[in-house]
Amino acid sequence: MTTLKITQVRSAIGQSDRHLGTLRALGLGKIGRSAEHRDSPELQGMLRKVRHLVRVDAKES
């Protein structure tokens, strides 16, 4: 299964509450913070919401 490393690269200041909540659910909240998650349809939907704030790198496991 593929693991995704998600890193926040832009500030959440001025973003909607939905975007802030999605970042929190991903384990992010500050620029430079990273989290690893297994790829799933739910995760893909969350990443689609905040794609302008994060960078995603794939890791095979």
Contacts in CASP RR format, 6 or more apart in sequence:
PFRMAT RR
TARGET T0000
AUTHOR 0000-0000-0000
METHOD contacts of the structure
MODEL  1
MTTLKITQVRSAIGQSDRHLGTLRALGLGKIGRSAEHRDSPELQGMLRKV
RHLVRVDAKES
1 38 0 8 1.000
1 39 0 8 1.000
1 61 0 8 1.000
2 38 0 8 1.000
2 39 0 8 1.000
2 58 0 8 1.000
2 59 0 8 1.000
2 60 0 8 1.000
2 61 0 8 1.000
3 36 0 8 1.000
3 37 0 8 1.000
3 38 0 8 1.000
3 39 0 8 1.000
3 58 0 8 1.000
3 59 0 8 1.000
3 60 0 8 1.000
3 61 0 8 1.000
4 36 0 8 1.000
4 37 0 8 1.000
4 38 0 8 1.000
4 39 0 8 1.000
4 43 0 8 1.000
4 47 0 8 1.000
4 56 0 8 1.000
4 57 0 8 1.000
4 58 0 8 1.000
4 59 0 8 1.000
5 34 0 8 1.000
5 35 0 8 1.000
5 36 0 8 1.000
5 56 0 8 1.000
5 57 0 8 1.000
5 58 0 8 1.000
5 59 0 8 1.000
6 26 0 8 1.000
6 28 0 8 1.000
6 34 0 8 1.000
6 35 0 8 1.000
6 36 0 8 1.000
6 37 0 8 1.000
6 47 0 8 1.000
6 54 0 8 1.000
6 55 0 8 1.000
6 56 0 8 1.000
7 32 0 8 1.000
7 33 0 8 1.000
7 34 0 8 1.000
7 54 0 8 1.000
7 55 0 8 1.000
7 56 0 8 1.000
7 57 0 8 1.000
8 23 0 8 1.000
8 28 0 8 1.000
8 29 0 8 1.000
8 30 0 8 1.000
8 31 0 8 1.000
8 32 0 8 1.000
8 33 0 8 1.000
8 34 0 8 1.000
8 53 0 8 1.000
8 54 0 8 1.000
9 31 0 8 1.000
9 32 0 8 1.000
9 53 0 8 1.000
9 54 0 8 1.000
9 55 0 8 1.000
10 31 0 8 1.000
10 52 0 8 1.000
10 53 0 8 1.000
10 54 0 8 1.000
11 31 0 8 1.000
11 53 0 8 1.000
12 19 0 8 1.000
12 20 0 8 1.000
12 23 0 8 1.000
12 29 0 8 1.000
12 53 0 8 1.000
15 53 0 8 1.000
18 49 0 8 1.000
19 49 0 8 1.000
19 50 0 8 1.000
19 53 0 8 1.000
22 46 0 8 1.000
22 49 0 8 1.000
22 50 0 8 1.000
23 29 0 8 1.000
23 50 0 8 1.000
23 53 0 8 1.000
23 54 0 8 1.000
25 46 0 8 1.000
26 35 0 8 1.000
26 37 0 8 1.000
26 46 0 8 1.000
26 47 0 8 1.000
26 50 0 8 1.000
26 54 0 8 1.000
27 33 0 8 1.000
27 35 0 8 1.000
28 34 0 8 1.000
28 35 0 8 1.000
28 54 0 8 1.000
36 59 0 8 1.000
37 43 0 8 1.000
39 58 0 8 1.000
47 54 0 8 1.000
47 56 0 8 1.000
END
